[in-house]
């Protein structure tokens, strides 16, 4: 139980924090995901949508990595950074 507390306990409030209400960069990323899923976008608009998705995910991930309230949230930030980097690399290759 101590390991669970260490990983998931919010350092500010003492509550267990696994998920939080999305902030602005995560909302932007989620909108791009919906756009890519339900709207057929090709060419330059698709590239712009993909770039906005990668940058907003990176913005969220770095913020979570630096200001996450517990180790779990910071680990999500690391994972988000990897996905954002992969998204940006796929745009240039």
C-alpha positions in Angstrom: 0.0 0.0 0.0 2.9 2.4 0.6 4.0 2.0 -3.0 0.5 2.8 -4.2 0.4 5.9 -2.0 3.8 7.1 -3.2 2.8 6.7 -6.9 -0.7 8.1 -6.8 -0.9 10.4 -3.8 -1.3 14.1 -4.7 1.6 15.9 -3.1 -0.4 19.1 -2.7 -3.8 17.8 -1.4 -3.0 14.4 -0.1 -5.8 12.9 -2.3 -5.3 10.0 -4.7 -4.9 11.6 -8.2 -5.0 9.4 -11.3 -6.9 11.6 -13.8 -7.6 15.3 -13.8 -9.9 17.5 -15.8 -8.1 18.3 -19.1 -6.4 21.6 -19.4 -6.1 23.8 -22.5 -3.3 21.9 -24.4 -5.0 18.6 -23.7 -8.3 19.9 -25.0 -6.6 21.1 -28.2 -5.1 17.7 -28.6 -8.4 16.0 -28.1 -10.1 18.2 -30.7 -7.4 17.3 -33.2 -8.0 13.6 -32.5 -11.7 14.0 -33.1 -11.0 15.9 -36.3 -8.7 13.2 -37.6 -11.2 10.5 -36.7 -14.4 11.9 -38.0 -13.4 14.5 -40.7 -11.6 13.4 -43.8 -8.7 15.8 -44.0 -5.9 15.4 -46.5 -2.9 17.5 -47.8 -1.9 20.6 -46.0 -4.9 20.8 -43.6 -4.0 17.3 -42.4 -0.4 18.2 -41.9 -1.4 21.3 -39.9 -3.8 19.2 -37.9 -1.1 16.7 -37.1 1.4 19.4 -36.2 -1.1 21.1 -33.9 -1.8 17.7 -32.3 1.9 16.9 -31.7 2.7 20.4 -30.4 -0.3 20.5 -28.0 0.4 17.0 -26.7 4.0 18.1 -26.2 2.9 21.2 -24.4 0.7 19.1 -22.1 3.4 16.5 -21.6 6.1 18.9 -20.6 3.7 20.7 -18.2 2.8 17.4 -16.6 6.4 16.3 -16.4 7.4 19.5 -14.7 4.4 20.2 -12.5 2.7 16.8 -12.2 1.2 16.3 -8.7 2.6 12.8 -8.2 5.0 10.3 -9.9 2.2 8.7 -12.0 1.3 12.1 -13.5 4.9 12.8 -14.2 5.3 9.4 -15.9 2.3 10.3 -18.1 4.2 13.4 -19.0 7.3 11.3 -20.1 5.0 9.1 -22.2 3.3 12.1 -23.7 6.7 13.6 -24.6 7.6 10.4 -26.4 4.4 10.4 -28.4 4.7 14.1 -29.2 8.3 13.6 -30.4 7.2 10.6 -32.5 4.4 12.7 -34.0 6.8 15.5 -34.9 9.3 13.0 -36.4 6.6 11.5 -38.5 5.8 14.9 -39.9 9.3 15.5 -41.2 10.0 12.1 -42.6 
